Amino acid sequence: MATYALPTVEVGRTGRKVARIGMGALPLSFDGRPPRRDALKVVWAALDQGIGFFDTADSYCLHAGEMNHNERLLREGLATHPAGAHAVVATKGGIARDGRRMRIDAHPAHLRRACHASLKALGVDSIDLYQLHAPDPRVPFAESVGALARLREAGEVRAVGLSNVSRAQVDEARAIVEVASVQNHFNPWDRSHERSGLVDLCAAEGITFLPHSPLGGAGRVGVIRGCARLRELGRPHAATAPELVLAWMMARWPAMLPIPGASRPHSVEGASRAARLRLDGDALSAAEAAFAALPATAPQGPPVQPRQEP
């Protein structure tokens, strides 16, 4: 076992510091997932590499009959590794499963039930970071956020975060509860939250920005890996193209904590290398210029959450 000292970042203003890169645990519970023992090895490998932030959700599973599968898997992985007790787990509530179908449900009553189920699945008295998975168009946003605020007041969650939200929604939520994190789609294909000013707002207000699908999603990782220009730029750093993209993200936005998904130990080892890369201004500019070579129509892979329904 080799534990690497990685650069750290504070999660919101919680006082909890973790490595600059985390692990998205979703691939351990979705279609194509590894066998349980192999999945646990991925969690252990992440901890061996010094990664101490894990992203999950109650709905990361194959169908309604195995809700909280990913959380239970993480609980087992963390409990069976010496460094697991120090890890920060971020989970999410607000999506229900009907068979294999997912639907948004951010009613306060559902969020309370979901939080209690996550507490049980994770085997904790208080969740490190509990995030609203997505705004529900059928529920006033303030009511959903208010439910999370009450969970925090009750001590059932230590910190509150938001996912798949706009800048206006972040502003609205901050008037109700302290927001520790924003988890939104962000990668070389989608930098809309940079253009909207949301990323800069998070940096200024001490809110950790968690870019999900930082490599574009399962369907696009191979596109990045095959980009000749990115491979060329990574060569002097002994870095793969995906590692270069993750390093670019961390260098450009110091408050960002990417959470690339992993289903093999090799993936978390690459994430750890990315966190240790040091890119100067010229390398950052060259990487951004290389993104223009990525095909705009590259496949994104299957959706991992439902569209908002009117």
Secondary structure, 3 states (H helix, E strand, C coil): CCCCCCCEEECCCCCCEEECCCEECHHHCCCCCCCHHHHHHHHHHHHHCCCCEEECCCCCCCCHHHCCHHHHHHHHHHHCCCCHHHCEEEEEECEEEECCEEEECCCHHHHHHHHHHHHHHHCCCCECEEEECCCCCCCCHHHHHHHHHHHHHCCCECCEEEECCCHHHHHHHHCCCCEEEEEEECECCECHHHHCCHHHHHHHHCCEEEEECCCCCCCCHHHHHCCHHHHHHHHHHCCCHHHHHHHHHHHHCCCECCCCECCCHHHHHHHHHHHHCCCCHHHHHHHHHHHHHCCCCCCCCCCCCCCCCC
